Amino acid sequence: MRTLPLRLAVPVLGACSLVLTPAVARVAPTNTIEGIWVIGETPPFPGLRMARIERRGDTLSGTITTDWYGDMPMQNLRMDGAVASFEIDNGNPRLGAKTWTATLSGGTLRIAGDVWHQHVDVAAVPGTEAQARARAFPTYPLPALRALPDNGLARTPPMGWSSWNKFAAEIDDKTVRQIADAMVASGLRDAGYVHINIDDGWQGKRDAQGVLQPNAKFPDMKALADYVHARGMKLGIYSSPGPKTCAGYEGSYGHVEQDARTFAAWGIDYLKYDLCSGEGIYRTPEAVKAAYQQMGAALQASGRPIVYSLCQYGRNDVGAWGRAVGGNLWRTTRDIEDTYESMAKIGFDTNGSPEHVGVGGWNDPDMLEIGNGGMTPDEYRSHMALWAIQAAPLILGHDVRAMDAETRAILTNAAVIAVDQDALGAPGVRIGGEGALSIWRKPLADGSYALAVFNRSAAPLASTLSFAALGLTAPEMVTELWAGRQVAVADGALPLALPPHGTMLFRVR
């Protein structure tokens, strides 16, 4: 999931606000950069608490302690007079490390650098070990790695709707109820889209017992779940293994089992668990796996069946271990955008390994953008066909209250949905095509197969498909699923007429 611009990422204070920390008892000024440095005024992201620089022999080491990412190590720390320079990263390999400086002047340490989209320039004063203990970031043990049992859910790829692509963190109870009603009225529910998933932005604060409360936009989460259930659908929710979600709300760090019990008590049926700030805390593949396993085990112990969606952007070959930590689907890519280029790159090039796909566990190339307006209808049909041929989850991301007839027709095509939802659970794989042509085949439970032909060019494409050249036996007749008509196969070849970035999807019996 994409992180919001920081003016939205901190819902209460805003990115430019400063957190005024309690008065700091100053210790004697120092002429060395080594020691504990207590940070006063700081932007809420990443919420700097303190810095510590230590020397062991000829080696300097240091950390900056933050609210979002815990203790961030000072990498390649080096001194040049009264200035220390080092690299800081937040655990996101795509962003890489940023160069920071710490400059000592008049007993004050000026710390400056960039993290994510935020520039930080703060003052710190010498501190004591007692102050360091008070500002230390809490750490919690992770479970030993083990394989969790199959939870018996998501026997076909999940279908539903999510708030993020259209509403980001600006989502509320009223909108979710209206979406649920629109899913019923439009026929989307009856077409199979049964999950109504609230993404980031619903969280409030924890009470005195640590129980997470929804914010004022969601006055009664149990009542909302009851409303969705009464309409024959299921309610999903969102959290993170880190202390903060991507939009700056409360994550499940330190409260994993407690949050799982809370979700179950509310009647939640689906959890998307987004790595977010956890990427700065869980910095090894084993730690990431253990963090996701911890929530997987907590959900299974909660007493309620909850579909478990892992969102850690395809890192560390997630499909190879997603099932073992209790997952039913796992993000294989970066966030999708409502453009053909983004959709095609994700769907054709980076959607994980097909060997990881099967009943109960699915590669997730992110939510559908169909209906959000950034692509042509032909491109949206390619989007739908590409997700269906790969047995990907079909999670809508548009405002279904204002859906045109063409969008509805794409999303409710029963024959296309049947390809995605086929009980065999086999993924489609690319079997041929040259140049702009890409041909995919997916076996189906009744012995037939789906054949998807994509035109990746921005120009129309007319061609023929030779079954023999693909190593397939030529049938006499096939069904084209978008048009809902039978097409004759002449001399073992199928005529193709593809619009720019368009697709033809066949069922071959």
N, C-alpha and C positions, 0 to 999 in steps of 0.2 A: 504494500500500500504506500502511496506517495505521501511524504510529509508535507503538511501545509506550509505556506509561507508563514514566517514567524509572527506576523501580525495576528494570525489566527491560531497559531500553535499554542499560545498560552491564553486560555479563555478568560481569565479573570483580570490579569494585569496588563497584557499586551507586551510586545517584544521590547519596546523602548522603556518600559517601566523599570525601576530599580527596586530591589528588595532591600529594605533597611533592616539589617540584622541587629540583634540586641547589642548594647554597648559592649565594646571589647576592652577588657582590662589590659592596658598596654604594659609591656615589659620593657626593660631597658633597651635603647637603640643598639644596633649591632653594626659592625663593619664587615660582616661576612654574609654571604648569600645562603650559607648552609643553615639548616634548622627548620623550625615550624613557622609558617606564615599564615596568619588568619586574615581572610578576605572579608571586607566589610560590604560595601554596596556592590551589587552584581546583577546583571540581567537574569531574569528567571530561567532563561535557557542559556547555557546548560546548568545554571544554578551552582556556581562555584562556591565551595565552602572553605577550602584551605589548600595550601601547597606545602610539601615537605621535600627538602633537599638534603641528602646525606652523603658523606664521604666515607668510603671504606678503602683504606690504603690510598692508592692513586686514582681510584674509580669514584666518580660521582653518579648518583642515581636520584630519581625524584618522581613524585606523583602529584597530580592535581585532583583533588576530591570534588566531585560534582553530585548534584541531585539526580541527574539523568543517567549518567554512565558510570557511577561509582568512582573508583580510583583509576584515573587515566594516567598511564605511565608516560614519563618524559623520555622519549626515545632519542638516542644520540645526543645526550646532554653534554654540553661543552661550555667552558668559561672563556671569556675574553675580557679581562679586567673586572669591572663591576657589572658586566652583562652576561647572563646565561642565555644560550639559545638551545632549542630542542624541538622535536616534532611531537605533535599530538594527533591521534586519530580516534574516531568514535566507534571503531569496529566495522565501519562500512568499507569494504575493499574497493568499491567503485569510486569513492571520494578520495581515498588515500590520506596520507599524513600531511598536516599543515605545519609550517614553521612558526614557532612562538618565541618570544623573548621575555626575560625577567630581568629588570634593570634596578639595581640598588642605588638609592639616592637619599641622603638625609635620614636614614633609618627606615625608609619606606621602600617596599618592593613593588615595582610597577610591572604587572603581568599582562601581556597583550598577544593576541593571536586570533585565528579563525577556527570555528568548529561548525560543520554543516553550513548554514547560510548566515551564521551569526558572527560578528566581530566582537571580541571581548577585549576590554581595556580596563583593568581594575587595579585598585591599590590594596596592598596587604601589609600588615604590621607583624612584628615578631610575636609569637605565641608560645604557650606552655604545653607540656604534655597533657595537663588536665583539659585545656581547651581543645587539643587534638582529639582526646577521647570523646569529648562532647560533640565534636563535629564529624567523627568517623562515620563512614558509610557502612550501614549494617550488611553483614554477609550471612548467608544461610547455606546449609549443606545441600548438595544435590544427591539424588538417589544413585545407587550403583546401576549401571546399564543392564537391562534385561529385556526380554521380549514379552510384551503384554499380549493377553489373549485378544482374539478378534471380538469386537463389540457387537457383531451381527448386523450392523447398520450399513446404509448406502450400498445396497446390493446392485444398484445401477447408479450412474452418475447423478449427484444431487441436482435438482432443478428448483429454481426460485428467483428471488429478487433481493438485491442489496442496495442500501442507501448511498454508498460512497460515491460512485461515479457521477451521480447527478447532484447530490446534496452535500457531499463532504461531511463536515462536522455540524452543518446547519440542519439537523434533523430533530424532530420532536414527536411526541405521542400522537398528536392530531394528524400529522402527515402519515405516520405509519398506519393508523387506522384507515385513513382515506385510501392509501395504497392497497391495503387488504381488501377493502370494498371494491376497488377498481379491478383487482386481480380476479375477483369473482365475476363482476359484471362483464368484463372483456372476454371471458372464456379462458384466460391464462391459467387459472387454477385447474380447470377441467382438462387443460392440455398437459398438465403435469407439474406446473410451477407451484410448488406447495410451501417452500421455505420463504419466510419474510424475515430478512436479516438486517438488524440494526448494526451498522458499522460504528466507527469511532464517533465520539461526541455525546454519548449518553451518560457518562460516569459523573458522579458527584464526589463527595468525600466519604471517608470512613467514620463510623461512629466510635464511641468510646471502647467498644469491644472489637473494633477492627473490621466490622461488617461494612462492605462497600454499599453505598446508597446511590441510587440514580440522581441526576441533577434535576433542577426545577422543570426542565422541559419534559421530564418523564415522571409524573407524580406518583404513579403506581404501576410498577413493572409487572406484578402478578395480574393486575386487572387487564393490562395490555395483552399479556399472553392469553388470558381467558378469551379476550375479544377475538384474537387471531384464531385460536383453537375452535371457537364457535363457528367460524366460517370455513372450517375444514382444512386449515393450514397450520403451519408450525412457525414458532418464533425463534429467531437466531439472535446472537449477541456477539460482542467483540471484546477482546482484551489482549494483553501482552505479558510475556514473562518478565519484562523489564519493569522498572518503577514508574515509567511514563509511557503512554501510548504515543503513536506518531503525531497526534494532534495535541499532545500535552496534558492529557487527562490521566487519571489514576490507572496504573497497571496492576498486575497481580503479584508483583515481586514481594516475597515474604508472606503472602496470603493465598497461596495457590489452592490448598485444600479447602480453605474457608470460602474462597470465591466459587469453587465448584459446587459446594453445598448451597451457597446462595443462589446460583443460577438454577440449580435443580429445584429449589423451593419456589422460585418464581415460575417454573414451568417452561424453562428454556429447552429447546430441542436441537440447537446447533451452536457451536462456538467456533469463531475464527480467532486464532491465536497468532498475533502479528509480532515478529521479533522486535521491531522498533528499538527502544533504548536498551533492550537486552543485548543488542549486538556489541555494545561497549563493555558489557559485564561478562558475557559468555563468549570468550574469545577463541576457544578451540572447538573443533567439530564435536569432540566428546561432550563438552559442556553444553553445547547447543542441543545435542540429542537428549542429554539428561534433563535439561530444562523442559523440553517438549514431552518427554516421558513422564515427568512429574505431574503435569496437567492431565496427560492421558490417563494415568492411573487414578488421579483424583476424580475425573469425570466418571470413570468406570465404578468408582466407589461411592458415587453420589446418590445412587438409588434411582437414577433416571437415565433413560437412553438419550444420549446427546451426540450428534454427529460432530466429529472433530476435524476441523480444517486447519492445517498447518500453513502458516504464511511466513516463510523465511527466504523467499525470492529465489528458490532453486539452488541455494548454496549447499556445498558439502554432499552433492549427489543425494539429495533428500529422498528421492524415490526409492533408493536402496534400503532406507531404514524407516520411512514414514509409517509403514504398517506396524513395525516392531514397537513404536512408541504410542500406539493406539490410534494413529491417524486414519481417516477415511479419504482425505484428499490433501494434496500438498502442492503449493505454488511452485511452479517450475521456472518462473521468469520474473523479470522486473514488471512494474505496473504497466498495464495497457493504457493507451491513449486513443482518443476517438479519431484516428487517422488510418488510412489504409496501410501506410508504411509501418506504423507501430503494430497493427493487427497482424500483418503478413510476417513481419520479423519474428514475432512471438509464436504465431501459429505454425508457420512453415519451418522455422529454423531453430527455435530454442525450447520447444515444449517437452523436454525430458526424454527419457528412454521408454519405448513402448513395452519393454520387458517388465516394467514396474506396474503396468496397468492390469487390472482384473477385478473381479467381483469384490466389492468392499473397499477398494483402494484405487484412487484415480489421480493421474497427472492433471494439474489445474493451471491452465495458461491464463488465468485471471478472468474477470467478469466480462460479460458481453457489453458492447457499446451500441448495439443495434437500437436505433430510435433516438440517439442523442444528436444526430444531425451532422456529424463530421464526415460521413461517407455517403456514397451514392447507394441507391437500393441494390444494384448489382454487387457492390462491394459488401454490403451487409449480408446478402445471400451467400457470398463466399465466406464471410465471417461465420455464419451459422453452419454452413456445410463443413468447414474445416474443423470446427469444434465437434460437430456430430461424428465425422468420420474417425476422429481420434478418441471417441468416448470420453470427452471432456465434460465436466460439470457445466450446466447451462444456467448461469446466474445472471439475471437481467440487471441492467444498471441505468435504465431510463425512467422518466416519470410516466408511469402507466396510466395516470389520470388524464394525460393529454397525448394519446397515442393515435397516429393516423392509421388508416385501413391497410396500407401497404406494410407498415411495421408489424401490425397484428397478423397479417397473412404470413409473413416470414416466420414469426415466432410460434405460430400455432399450426404450422404445416405438420400434420400427424405423421406422414410418411417419413419426413426428415427427422422428426423427434424419435421415431421408432428406430432409426439407425443408431442414434446416440444411446437410446435406452435399451438396446437389445440385450436379452438375458445372458447371452454368452459372455459379455463383458470383454470382448477382444478389441484391442485398439486397431485402427487402420494404420497402414504404413505406406510410404511412397514406393511405387513399383516401377515407375517409368516417367517418360516425358523429356523432351529436349527444349532448350531455349526457354521461352515463356510458359511452356506447357508443363504442368505438374499433375501426375496421375497417382491416386491413392486407392488402396483396396482394403476393405474391412470385412472379415468373415462374420456371418450372422448365424443365430442359433438354429434356424430352420434349414440350414444347408445352403442357402443362397449367400450372396455377398453384395456389399455396396461398393460402387465404383464412383469416385469423385474426380472430376477433371477440372483443373483450375487454369485460368489464363492470368498469369502474373504481369502481363503487359498492359500498358495504358492504351493499346490499340485493339480493335476487334481481331478475333482469330478464327479462321475457318480451317478445318483440318479433318482428318479421319483417324479413328482409333482402331488399330489392328489388334485383335485379341491374340492372334498367334505370336505377334512380336512381343507381347507381354507374358507369354507362356501360359495363356488361358485358352480354354476351349470356347469357341464361339457359340453363343446361343442363337436361336432364331429371332427372339424378341426380348427387349429389355424395357423397363419402365423408367422414364425420366421423372424424378420425384417433384421437382419444382413445378413443372407443367402438368404433372399428373396424367401423362399420356404414354402409350406404348410406342417404341421406336423400333423399326425393322432393322435387322442386321443383314447387310448384303455382302456376300463374298467374304464373310468373316470380319467385316469392318463396320464401324459405327460412325455416322456423320456427326461432326462437331461444329457448332456455331456458337462461339463464346464472345460476349460483349467485353469491353475493357474491364480488367480486374474481375471478370465474371466467372461463373462456375456452372457445370452441369453435374447433377447427382443422379446416379442410376442405381436401381436394384436389379441384380442379375440372378435369375432363378435357373 
